[in-house]
Amino acid sequence: MDEFDENGWAHIHHAAFNGYYKSVSRFVKSKEDQLDLETKDGQQSTPFLLSCTSGALETVQLLVDLGANLSASNRSSQGPVLLAALNGHVHILEYFLELNSEKILVWKDLIKGLSTQNVDSASAKALVELTLEERSSNHEPFVQGGGVKAVVALLKGSSASEDAKTYALSILLNIVSHQAAKEKIAEEGVPAIISQLKEPKRTLYLTASMLLGELADTLKSKEIIASNNGVDALIYLLQNVDDEEVVGCVLGTLKNLADSNSDIQTMIGNNKTTMKSFVDLLSTLKNKHVLATVAKTIRMLVQSHRANQDGFVNEGGIPPMMDLMKVKSRECQFAAIEAIQALCENNETNQTLVTDIGCVMALMRQLKRSRQADMRRLTANALWAIAGNKNNQRRSIANEIGVMLLLEFLSENLPQSLHFIGSEALGVLANGVHNKRNEISEAHGVMPLVRQMSRVSTPGFIILSVLRTLRSLCLCVGFRPHTENQKAVFHEGGIKYLMRFMIHARPEIIKVEAAYTLGSVALGNNDNMKEVTEHRDFKFLHILHLLYDEDEEVALLAGAALSLFAYNNVANQKAIAVAGGVRYHSFIPFLESKDPRQVAHAAFQIIILSRIIPDEDQSMTCAKGIKLLVSLLEESQSEDILSLTANFLGGLAHSRAGIPSAMISIGTVSLLANLLMSQYETVQSSAAVALGFLSYDKVGERQLLNVCRHDPFLYKVLQFHAGKVKLSSDFVERWQHYKKIGLPPIINKPGNITQGVNKLLSTQFALEGEQTFTMMSTNTTSPGGVGSEDRKVSASTRTGTIMKLPIA
């Protein structure tokens, strides 16, 4: 047993190296000095070290059990850990980790080996194996043992081999999922990782780009990468390799960096060739997954970033993106649709462009042929992003989708984004010149909207949309009720849910929108109005409280709700007065606002509520309101403001006696007639309806006839938008008589009938049949008397006749 062969090995050395553990056991038991017997080959290796070198696990375990010297090392100072690592025996290292002996420090020896030139690759390779995902329990001790710092030092060193650096990057990639490790890598290793992007070896720049992508998930990490020129290095790599796997990794990293970071979006977009590179990639790449990654990256780069949106589109990026939608790959289709949506959000130029080149039709085909909820959601979102905020575009796309499909969007099992788009688009179709209120009514469109209100899970933004859509369905231009839709709300139990939101909703905006919609559902409908006002929980006090809310929008809509309830309804006017009434000073901020929408709403409200405003003369209040509305017709160029103002004037034209005469006396007919030639059909329609109601006034009829004689084409516009329903039969007969007798048109324009706009109108008012309900109270506890318990109602009646005008 003590004999050594010509290589300096004894029998136990051969047995240990070759894994003959039974022989090893016999030799040691026969003679104890065999246990740590050293070789005479110049390496002074013990049986334990030899078994570690060869990877004979059972022999290693035996020698440990027999009490071998675990701290032994050979002539080259290589202990059991390094010998196992050098020879790739990870299972031996794993055993040592389980053994957890103070004499075998696996992490310490391997980490130390990273800085030793002749074993750095072996140590790094072993660490790659030991830090794999399935061995994630090793991440913590590796990090605590200073592993990240050692790996980064290896990457920075100039003497390390390419293989060692490749293994080092792989180690970091393995442990980056560990939060503490990720933070240390970001703090200490980003410059060293970025430097590997410039190396010629593929495995180095590929792994480095993947690692940066994993790091780029926090704002701090993104800033560190950007501040160390990581973005430029990635873009350079992207533009100088044609390896699709590398391209995919670089794109993924850029996507993560750009996600929710406008500075990095700008940094990437400022590179003059970046967008062209992306467009070229869409046209040249073959790998479908990488193509999808291109689209996903573009989406992140252009999300809410106008310059990048324009930059990509200017490079001709839309056509190849549309082609990507045709690829037979769900991932590509999804990514392309989401990218198109991001390119068009809040960008009217791009919305118009994609529409012109047929993108809307392509998306529409995708929407209608797919039954998958995810595809419908993405496509509908993209279409609605293209719709933007322009009324015509929104109406066009809503019309293309169609009423029946929009109603399907409201199904309970579909995503909430589809619920929102369905409600919004139906609201668009319920408005405008060619509205589809009747079609929606015939398709029982109110029912799914009410069901949205009935679900506890429906989020607030969808509730708000539903409330506004129901309002559009129930109230036509000129404050004419749509009886069928109002009945549908009643029969579907909608009033109950509206009441619940008005009283119990937490957001004040939902409360007031519910109240406003209740007013629309009840306006001109005796059954609904009775159902609302006689409900045990309904009190005007709920709305009056909102009139004094700090949120301007809430206060403005509270006034709008009160106006609907008070509109042509003396009983409700009394009830509002009894509940505390309103005060003129509540409307002053809106009347003096620079926002014309607020001015229009407030002006209409003070006219409708003038009877129950005690702190201002009724005639003066009406005069101010009318003057402001007429001034908006003269000064505004906005489609929304002009149609809104004309609509309010149309409502006022069949509200109370005296108001139409006052409107007519300051040139309203002429101003509204001018709007019949507006470029916006919505403005034409609102103006036509208002003129139709004013045609019931004899003076208004004469002025309108003169206007039409001056330009006979205006009668055709008026007839198209207003028709016989809202035009005075006397006016229509007189116009037909003019045509029959061939009365020549007026050559010269009529004199300026708007001279009275700047005059005080109180002397022109002779309001007939007016009743004023004024609260007399000495115990008011809140603005406008809200909360007062000692209120008295007085009424003064003026004699006269009330002009009979059609409500619908």
Disulfide bonds with the S-S distance in Angstrom:
none
